[in-house]
Amino acid sequence: MELLDSSDESLIVAGQAIAAGKLVVIPTETVYGLGADAFNPEVVARVFEAKRRPSFDPLIVHIATLDQIDRLVSEFSPKASLLAEKLWPGPLTLVLPKRPEVPGIITSGLDTVAVRFPSHVLARRIIEYSGTVVAAPSANPFGYVSPTTAAHVVRSLGDRVDFIVDGGPCDVGVESSVLDMTGPTPCLLRPGGMPLERIQELIGDVLLSVSQEGRPLSPGQLPSHYAPHAKLYLMERKTLRSVLGTIPNPSAAALILFDAEARDQMQGIESFGRVAVLSDKGDMRQAASRLFALLNELDVEGLQTIYAERVPDKGLGRAINDRLGRASFKTKQNLD
């Protein structure tokens, strides 16, 4: 594995490596992605192998210019076109009818393809230098916490990739929102970095999907995902406050709270191994950008349990609650 900086020379190396069939980790505004030439099935298979990702979980393809979508999509509806015009580049993935040339390994055999136009300048330049479109799921072992810095990738996936481009911390910090545009009414398959309210302002009604136990229609739909090694419990603030005194071995546990008000309401938190606030002022964007970085930090610290507060379920709060809920799924299953 070779670590590259953000210089133009390094970006050219990264793009050429993707074109040559290498695995290259690229920074985006959401999380770091494990990039590969989307039209090279053999190297895409390496992505699944490196992540230990099940083959039934489709990948998102990233483009650097809007005209590249013609290589991937057979139909672009008026609503999809409006979203692309207003919200791309940005943390929004659109699921659209695919062209026959798109390899089945990318779409897990579905007749749709998930496409994203990232706003991160380095990501777009790497894709441009590659001369292709790039499949880039999060650069972490499947099911675990997504990386928001190059150091997170080095720790969890470094020996399974060829290059890592260090573009600094990710601004958004949670994956893109995924919107299925193939039905009569668009359907939000995964809440993420693009708030649902912004989407609805442009196109009106949007259906809300549920977790998929079987074959997902997009990444991030499986009920267990984004999980740290520690057991994670997700609770409403009132519930969390009421159980604090009953938590066993608090010195080996962490608290994740939404804002400073929550911290001030909690009694006896001094005995916990770590108390973290996502945003002192309750800023949802700051909270989202910090979430995965914090979970990665707690993994390194080796804490046994994490107790997290459910944040207000609006805007980016939907994405935060979604990620924490999926991270806690295995714990909930063990309690049932």
MIGU-171071 format. One line per 5 residues: number of its first residue (from 1); for each residue y, x, z of C-alpha. Coordinates in nm, 3 decimals. Example, Ala and Ser with C-alpha at 12.3 -4.5 7.8 and 13.67 -1.06 7.14 Angstrom:
# MIGU-171071
1 = -0.450:1.230:0.780; -0.106:1.367:0.714;
***
This chain:
# MIGU-171071
1 = 0.000:0.000:0.000; 0.349:0.127:-0.087; 0.663:-0.003:0.080; 0.959:-0.042:-0.157; 1.327:-0.087:-0.076;
6 = 1.568:-0.326:-0.245; 1.713:-0.079:-0.495; 1.709:-0.170:-0.862; 1.461:0.110:-0.929; 1.222:-0.038:-0.672;
11 = 1.261:-0.388:-0.812; 1.170:-0.258:-1.158; 0.862:-0.089:-1.012; 0.766:-0.415:-0.839; 0.811:-0.623:-1.154;
16 = 0.616:-0.380:-1.368; 0.339:-0.371:-1.107; 0.306:-0.751:-1.125; 0.286:-0.728:-1.505; 0.014:-0.463:-1.466;
21 = -0.202:-0.689:-1.251; -0.108:-0.563:-0.904; -0.042:-0.763:-0.587; 0.323:-0.732:-0.487; 0.476:-0.891:-0.176;
26 = 0.824:-1.021:-0.258; 1.103:-1.148:-0.031; 1.230:-1.502:-0.083; 1.478:-1.717:0.109; 1.189:-1.909:0.271;
31 = 0.913:-1.660:0.361; 0.766:-1.346:0.205; 0.533:-1.428:-0.084; 0.221:-1.254:-0.213; 0.312:-1.224:-0.579;
36 = 0.080:-1.205:-0.880; 0.102:-1.281:-1.252; 0.028:-1.653:-1.266; -0.129:-1.619:-1.611; -0.376:-1.349:-1.502;
41 = -0.670:-1.534:-1.341; -0.837:-1.214:-1.223; -0.538:-1.096:-1.021; -0.477:-1.450:-0.890; -0.834:-1.438:-0.760;
46 = -0.730:-1.127:-0.565; -0.456:-1.337:-0.400; -0.716:-1.581:-0.270; -0.935:-1.290:-0.159; -0.652:-1.101:0.015;
51 = -0.538:-1.411:0.204; -0.895:-1.541:0.256; -0.754:-1.864:0.120; -0.991:-2.145:0.014; -1.003:-2.193:-0.363;
56 = -0.929:-2.567:-0.333; -0.574:-2.496:-0.204; -0.336:-2.472:-0.504; -0.061:-2.210:-0.539; 0.311:-2.241:-0.610;
61 = 0.439:-2.068:-0.924; 0.784:-1.908:-0.903; 1.025:-1.881:-1.194; 1.338:-1.668:-1.242; 1.515:-1.883:-1.501;
66 = 1.498:-2.254:-1.566; 1.370:-2.212:-1.921; 1.052:-2.051:-1.786; 0.942:-2.394:-1.670; 0.848:-2.470:-2.033;
71 = 0.554:-2.230:-1.995; 0.417:-2.435:-1.708; 0.513:-2.802:-1.735; 0.425:-3.061:-2.000; 0.669:-3.329:-1.884;
76 = 1.000:-3.313:-1.697; 1.116:-3.659:-1.585; 1.484:-3.755:-1.547; 1.454:-3.747:-1.166; 1.288:-3.404:-1.175;
81 = 1.560:-3.283:-1.410; 1.830:-3.410:-1.172; 1.672:-3.234:-0.873; 1.642:-2.913:-1.073; 2.006:-2.937:-1.176;
86 = 2.138:-3.002:-0.826; 1.893:-2.826:-0.590; 1.756:-2.531:-0.787; 1.755:-2.246:-0.722; 1.656:-2.323:-0.365;
91 = 1.378:-2.403:-0.116; 1.233:-2.695:-0.315; 0.899:-2.704:-0.499; 0.832:-2.973:-0.759; 0.478:-3.082:-0.846;
96 = 0.475:-3.171:-1.216; 0.224:-3.235:-1.499; 0.093:-2.897:-1.612; 0.049:-2.749:-1.956; -0.313:-2.679:-2.060;
101 = -0.246:-2.303:-2.065; -0.186:-2.285:-1.689; -0.502:-2.132:-1.536; -0.713:-2.370:-1.331; -0.734:-2.120:-1.046;
106 = -0.359:-2.170:-0.989; -0.384:-2.548:-0.966; -0.729:-2.565:-0.805; -0.842:-2.772:-1.103; -0.567:-3.034:-1.066;
111 = -0.373:-3.158:-1.368; -0.045:-3.074:-1.193; 0.134:-2.748:-1.114; 0.372:-2.672:-0.827; 0.687:-2.490:-0.944;
116 = 0.972:-2.330:-0.749; 1.294:-2.158:-0.857; 1.386:-1.938:-0.557; 1.748:-1.867:-0.467; 1.674:-1.517:-0.334;
121 = 1.833:-1.271:-0.577; 1.570:-1.000:-0.524; 1.286:-1.244:-0.587; 1.440:-1.360:-0.913; 1.505:-1.006:-1.032;
126 = 1.147:-0.900:-0.959; 1.017:-1.201:-1.153; 1.251:-1.120:-1.441; 1.134:-0.757:-1.450; 0.772:-0.874:-1.452;
131 = 0.824:-1.065:-1.776; 0.603:-1.346:-1.648; 0.597:-1.626:-1.390; 0.468:-1.540:-1.047; 0.224:-1.717:-0.817;
136 = 0.338:-1.635:-0.464; 0.188:-1.807:-0.160; 0.301:-1.683:0.181; 0.196:-1.322:0.240; -0.024:-1.374:0.544;
141 = -0.392:-1.438:0.618; -0.469:-1.804:0.547; -0.393:-2.040:0.833; -0.182:-1.797:1.034; 0.192:-1.760:1.090;
146 = 0.396:-1.701:0.775; 0.593:-1.373:0.749; 0.972:-1.365:0.747; 1.011:-0.984:0.746; 0.834:-0.703:0.563;
151 = 0.710:-0.573:0.900; 0.520:-0.900:0.954; 0.340:-0.845:0.623; 0.259:-0.481:0.698; 0.100:-0.586:1.026;
156 = -0.109:-0.874:0.894; -0.183:-0.800:0.528; -0.071:-0.444:0.454; -0.407:-0.296:0.360; -0.485:-0.574:0.109;
161 = -0.181:-0.546:-0.120; -0.043:-0.283:-0.358; 0.333:-0.303:-0.290; 0.566:-0.467:-0.037; 0.934:-0.508:-0.122;
166 = 1.150:-0.505:0.192; 1.436:-0.748:0.136; 1.526:-0.798:0.503; 1.478:-1.116:0.710; 1.438:-1.447:0.526;
171 = 1.741:-1.674:0.553; 1.564:-2.013:0.561; 1.253:-1.902:0.749; 1.021:-2.194:0.668; 0.844:-2.266:0.342;
176 = 0.989:-2.484:0.068; 0.976:-2.861:0.069; 0.712:-2.981:-0.178; 0.783:-3.298:-0.376; 0.526:-3.465:-0.602;
181 = 0.709:-3.599:-0.907; 0.407:-3.734:-1.095; 0.387:-4.086:-0.950; 0.614:-4.388:-0.991; 0.789:-4.291:-0.664;
186 = 0.834:-3.925:-0.565; 0.628:-3.822:-0.262; 0.711:-3.553:-0.008; 0.387:-3.357:0.031; 0.532:-3.099:0.271;
191 = 0.864:-3.101:0.459; 1.039:-2.768:0.436; 1.360:-2.581:0.370; 1.519:-2.858:0.161; 1.604:-3.152:0.391;
196 = 1.459:-3.488:0.289; 1.801:-3.649:0.329; 1.947:-3.424:0.057; 1.667:-3.519:-0.181; 1.711:-3.890:-0.109;
201 = 2.085:-3.867:-0.177; 2.001:-3.774:-0.534; 1.694:-3.980:-0.625; 1.662:-4.259:-0.370; 1.328:-4.361:-0.220;
206 = 1.075:-4.089:-0.135; 0.727:-4.156:0.002; 0.595:-3.945:0.289; 0.250:-3.792:0.257; -0.001:-3.720:0.533;
211 = -0.223:-3.420:0.611; -0.520:-3.366:0.384; -0.860:-3.303:0.543; -1.017:-3.248:0.203; -0.867:-3.135:-0.125;
216 = -0.488:-3.092:-0.089; -0.240:-3.173:-0.364; -0.013:-2.885:-0.265; 0.001:-2.588:-0.026; 0.064:-2.664:0.341;
221 = -0.112:-3.002:0.355; -0.417:-2.898:0.557; -0.395:-3.022:0.918; -0.453:-2.674:1.067; -0.211:-2.412:0.937;
226 = 0.068:-2.168:1.033; -0.108:-2.090:1.362; -0.054:-1.793:1.595; -0.353:-1.640:1.773; -0.247:-1.798:2.103;
231 = -0.327:-2.161:2.176; -0.020:-2.369:2.100; 0.067:-2.702:2.265; 0.342:-2.918:2.113; 0.514:-3.169:2.344;
236 = 0.819:-3.389:2.373; 1.086:-3.241:2.603; 1.028:-3.497:2.877; 0.652:-3.434:2.879; 0.695:-3.058:2.877;
241 = 0.937:-3.073:3.167; 0.690:-3.283:3.369; 0.392:-3.048:3.325; 0.564:-2.712:3.378; 0.448:-2.680:3.737;
246 = 0.084:-2.745:3.644; 0.047:-2.480:3.372; -0.213:-2.220:3.473; -0.125:-1.849:3.460; 0.233:-1.895:3.338;
251 = 0.289:-1.519:3.320; 0.054:-1.516:3.019; 0.229:-1.813:2.859; 0.542:-1.864:2.649; 0.787:-2.153:2.625;
256 = 0.958:-2.236:2.295; 1.259:-2.460:2.351; 1.499:-2.608:2.097; 1.836:-2.540:2.261; 2.012:-2.413:2.572;
261 = 2.029:-2.769:2.713; 1.648:-2.782:2.719; 1.633:-2.446:2.897; 1.881:-2.563:3.160; 1.674:-2.877:3.226;
266 = 1.352:-2.687:3.294; 1.262:-2.591:3.650; 1.043:-2.291:3.736; 1.058:-2.120:3.398; 1.121:-1.778:3.557;
271 = 0.746:-1.734:3.609; 0.667:-1.755:3.236; 0.590:-1.447:3.035; 0.847:-1.543:2.772; 1.105:-1.818:2.738;
276 = 1.257:-1.846:2.390; 1.529:-2.078:2.262; 1.533:-2.145:1.888; 1.910:-2.209:1.883; 2.141:-2.213:2.186;
281 = 2.371:-2.469:2.021; 2.092:-2.676:1.865; 2.169:-2.561:1.511; 1.871:-2.677:1.305; 1.914:-2.416:1.032;
286 = 1.919:-2.135:1.287; 1.616:-2.285:1.463; 1.418:-2.303:1.137; 1.508:-1.949:1.037; 1.389:-1.818:1.374;
291 = 1.065:-2.015:1.411; 0.812:-1.797:1.225; 0.979:-1.474:1.335; 0.940:-1.589:1.696; 0.574:-1.688:1.652;
296 = 0.507:-1.345:1.499; 0.678:-1.179:1.798; 0.465:-1.377:2.043; 0.150:-1.277:1.855; 0.237:-0.910:1.902;
301 = 0.303:-0.964:2.273; -0.051:-1.099:2.317; 0.034:-1.411:2.518; -0.255:-1.652:2.570; -0.078:-1.986:2.539;
306 = 0.243:-2.122:2.389; 0.410:-2.446:2.497; 0.659:-2.568:2.236; 0.914:-2.846:2.247; 0.923:-3.096:1.961;
311 = 1.271:-3.084:1.806; 1.470:-3.383:1.674; 1.280:-3.512:1.371; 1.559:-3.504:1.115; 1.681:-3.260:0.851;
316 = 1.508:-2.924:0.890; 1.365:-3.056:1.217; 1.093:-3.229:1.013; 0.979:-2.892:0.880; 0.988:-2.731:1.225;
321 = 0.781:-3.011:1.380; 0.542:-3.006:1.084; 0.476:-2.632:1.125; 0.438:-2.654:1.503; 0.212:-2.958:1.469;
326 = -0.020:-2.780:1.225; -0.014:-2.467:1.440; -0.129:-2.676:1.737; -0.401:-2.866:1.548; -0.692:-2.645:1.659;
331 = -0.578:-2.674:2.018; -0.562:-3.054:1.992; -0.909:-3.059:1.837; -1.046:-2.859:2.127; -0.897:-3.109:2.372;
336 = -1.046:-3.414:2.200;
***
